[in-house]
Amino acid sequence: MAENNKLETLQLYIHPNNLRELKSDIWCEDPVPAQLKISGKKLEVDVNYRGSHIRNYRKKSYEISFFKPTKYKGSKIIHLNAEYRDPSLLRNKLSFDFFSEIGNLSPYSRHVLLNLNGKTEGVYLEIESVDEQFIERRKLPNGAIFYAVDGDANFSLISDLDKETKKSLELGYERKYGTANDDIFLQELIFKINTIPRADFEKEIPNYLNVEQYFRWMAGVILTQNYDGFVHNYSLYRNSVTRQFEIIPWDYDATWGRDVNGKVMEENYVPIQGYNTLTARLLDVANFRKIYKELLCKIMDHQFTVEYMQPKIESMHQLVRPYVLLDPYKKEKIDQFDIEPSNICSFIESRKRFLKGSLYKLD
């Protein structure tokens, strides 16, 4: 949390030779050693760039792994997102907070000011890693975590990338935490989604999936309008007690009326039924459609309103604004930053109108 309405400054020091090595190949996954000064503490860390297409941006995003000590405030890893394409710098955090408020597991995040080797790099979003510490921090039952790493994480037997039959049921996923035995549970989930007979689907799928939680997540994706949310931008956690998979959001800067390039995304771009094989099969069941529709309507009546969201948006904007003026990549665009709260509120109103006009499709 920001203290006294100020952003905390993270001071990162990378030896010039190591920084040169890091910059020489932006796609290299090998980290370089560094020192991080935070809250008056000096920590030995490893640093590498993070993300896919965002590595090409001038303002880089980083993954910080704690080396000595191996944990800081219970975390082994934190992510520093530049939020380069989002003119508001707010959408990712706004989304993570929104998901939590509507009853989903969601990463904790906060805005910080990053200083690299004495030079201000600007406003960043520090994001909690979804890993074993994520589970421990929430006192959840132990369980495996899988990352959806590309468009093949579409819950289908057909690749979303080349439209061919997948060679592996795990295609599109990377195990972040757990053992090789946990891969079998993921394989089983994908297999069952695609092979349970229609007449048996309503009864059998809850053996593998927390259906209501999936619909809470789905409502979050639909309301924030994350176009990639159904085949990417999520993690799966398997609760070892319930033996059900739950889904966790990730990478939500292209939301609230903006696309991945920061351009305006019209409010009707993502349909109310969403995408992917799992969603289609769930909504094929009348009782499941009813659960989803009721959840969506409840959230639109309570959290997804300008009255509820505007104070949060404006408070976040006011907190970050003084630091945007220090951001070498954003300070010249302060006028755009200042109109984004209004743009986000306008999106909420127009998106809600579109979705309410589409509710009949869930009957």
Residue pairs with C-beta under 8 A, 6 or more apart in sequence:
1 110
2 8
2 110
2 111
2 319
5 319
7 111
7 112
7 113
7 123
7 319
7 320
7 323
8 38
8 39
8 110
8 112
8 113
9 112
9 113
9 114
9 115
10 36
10 37
10 38
10 80
10 112
10 113
10 114
10 115
10 124
10 126
11 36
11 37
11 38
11 115
12 34
12 35
12 36
12 37
12 45
12 47
12 62
12 64
12 114
12 115
12 116
12 117
13 34
13 35
13 36
13 37
13 116
13 117
14 22
14 32
14 33
14 34
14 47
14 116
14 117
15 33
15 34
16 117
18 32
18 33
18 34
19 32
19 117
21 32
22 28
22 32
22 47
22 48
22 49
26 49
26 55
26 56
26 60
27 55
28 48
29 48
30 48
31 46
31 47
31 48
31 63
31 65
32 46
32 47
32 48
33 44
33 45
33 46
33 47
33 67
34 44
34 45
34 46
34 47
35 42
35 43
35 44
35 45
36 42
36 43
36 45
36 64
37 43
38 72
41 72
43 66
43 67
43 68
43 69
43 72
44 66
44 67
44 68
45 64
45 65
45 66
45 67
46 64
46 65
46 67
47 62
47 63
47 64
47 65
48 62
48 63
49 55
49 60
49 61
49 62
49 63
50 61
50 62
50 63
50 79
50 80
50 81
51 61
51 81
53 260
54 60
54 61
54 82
54 84
54 85
55 61
57 82
57 84
57 85
58 84
58 329
59 82
59 84
59 121
59 122
59 329
60 82
61 79
61 80
61 81
61 82
61 84
61 124
62 79
62 80
63 77
63 78
63 79
63 80
64 77
64 78
64 79
64 80
65 76
65 77
66 72
66 75
66 76
66 77
70 76
71 133
72 78
74 133
74 136
74 137
75 128
75 129
75 133
76 129
76 131
76 133
77 129
77 131
78 126
78 127
78 128
78 129
79 126
79 127
79 128
79 129
80 112
80 114
80 124
80 125
80 126
80 127
81 92
81 124
81 125
81 126
81 127
81 253
82 122
82 124
82 329
83 89
83 91
83 92
83 123
83 124
83 125
83 253
84 329
85 253
85 254
85 258
85 260
85 261
85 262
86 92
86 253
86 254
86 258
86 262
87 258
87 262
87 333
87 336
87 337
87 340
88 256
88 258
88 317
88 337
88 340
88 341
88 343
88 344
89 111
89 123
89 125
89 320
89 324
89 330
89 337
90 313
90 316
90 317
90 320
90 340
90 341
90 344
91 252
91 253
91 254
91 255
91 256
91 258
91 344
92 109
92 125
92 127
92 251
92 252
92 253
92 255
93 109
93 110
93 111
93 125
93 316
94 255
94 256
94 309
94 312
94 313
94 316
94 344
95 220
95 224
95 226
95 249
95 252
95 255
95 256
96 106
96 107
96 108
96 109
96 127
96 249
96 252
97 106
97 109
97 312
98 220
98 223
98 224
98 303
98 304
98 309
99 105
99 106
99 217
99 220
99 249
100 106
101 303
102 216
102 219
102 220
102 299
102 303
103 213
103 216
104 213
104 216
104 217
104 220
104 248
104 249
105 138
105 140
105 237
105 246
105 248
106 248
106 249
107 127
107 128
107 129
107 130
107 134
107 248
107 249
107 250
108 127
108 128
109 125
109 126
109 127
109 128
110 125
110 126
111 123
111 124
111 125
111 126
111 316
111 319
111 320
111 323
112 123
112 124
112 125
112 126
113 120
113 122
113 123
113 124
113 323
113 326
114 120
114 121
114 122
114 123
114 124
115 121
120 326
120 327
120 328
121 327
121 328
122 323
122 324
122 326
122 327
122 328
122 329
122 330
123 320
123 323
123 324
123 326
123 327
123 330
128 134
128 137
130 145
130 147
130 176
130 235
130 237
130 248
130 250
131 145
131 176
131 177
132 142
132 145
132 177
134 145
135 141
135 142
135 143
135 145
135 177
135 237
140 237
140 239
141 239
141 240
141 241
141 242
142 240
143 178
143 237
143 238
143 239
143 240
144 175
144 177
144 178
144 179
144 182
144 185
144 186
144 237
144 238
145 175
145 176
145 177
145 178
145 235
145 236
145 237
145 238
146 173
146 174
146 175
146 176
146 178
146 186
146 235
146 236
147 173
147 174
147 175
147 176
147 235
147 250
148 172
148 173
148 231
148 232
148 233
148 234
148 235
148 236
148 250
149 172
149 173
149 174
149 232
150 161
150 172
150 232
151 160
151 161
151 172
151 228
151 231
151 232
152 159
152 160
152 161
152 166
152 171
152 172
152 231
153 172
153 173
153 231
153 232
153 234
154 160
154 172
154 230
154 231
154 275
154 276
154 277
155 190
155 193
155 194
155 276
155 277
155 278
155 279
156 166
156 190
156 194
156 276
156 277
157 165
157 166
157 169
157 190
157 194
158 164
158 165
158 166
159 165
159 166
159 171
160 172
160 231
169 186
169 187
169 190
169 191
170 183
170 186
170 187
170 190
172 231
173 186
173 236
175 182
175 183
175 186
176 235
178 238
182 238
185 238
185 243
185 245
186 236
186 238
186 245
188 208
189 208
189 209
189 236
189 245
192 204
192 205
192 207
192 208
193 205
193 208
193 209
193 277
193 278
193 281
194 277
196 204
196 205
198 284
201 281
201 284
201 285
202 285
202 287
202 288
205 211
205 281
205 282
206 244
207 243
207 244
208 243
208 244
208 245
209 244
209 245
209 278
210 239
210 242
210 244
210 245
210 246
211 282
211 288
211 291
212 291
212 295
213 246
213 247
214 246
214 247
214 278
214 282
215 282
215 288
215 291
215 292
215 295
216 295
217 234
217 247
217 248
217 249
218 274
218 279
218 292
219 292
219 295
219 296
219 299
220 249
221 229
221 230
221 249
221 270
221 274
222 270
222 272
222 274
222 296
222 355
223 296
223 299
223 300
223 304
223 351
223 355
224 252
224 255
224 256
225 255
225 256
225 257
225 265
225 267
225 269
225 270
225 347
225 351
226 233
226 249
226 252
226 254
226 255
226 270
227 254
227 259
227 260
227 265
227 269
227 270
228 251
228 254
228 260
229 249
229 252
230 274
230 275
230 276
230 279
231 275
231 276
232 251
233 249
233 250
233 251
233 252
234 247
234 248
234 249
234 250
235 247
235 248
235 250
236 245
236 246
236 247
236 248
237 245
237 246
237 247
237 248
238 244
238 245
238 246
239 245
239 246
253 260
254 260
254 265
256 344
256 347
256 348
257 264
257 265
257 267
257 343
257 344
257 346
257 347
257 351
258 264
258 265
259 265
267 347
267 350
267 351
267 353
267 354
268 354
271 358
271 361
272 296
272 355
272 358
272 359
272 361
272 362
273 279
273 280
273 283
273 361
273 362
282 288
282 292
283 289
283 292
283 362
289 362
289 363
290 362
292 362
293 359
293 362
293 363
296 355
296 359
296 362
297 359
300 352
300 355
300 356
302 308
303 309
304 348
304 351
304 352
305 348
305 352
306 345
306 348
306 349
309 344
309 345
309 348
310 341
310 345
313 341
313 344
313 345
314 341
317 337
317 338
317 340
317 341
321 334
321 337
321 338
324 330
324 331
324 334
324 337
325 331
325 334
330 337
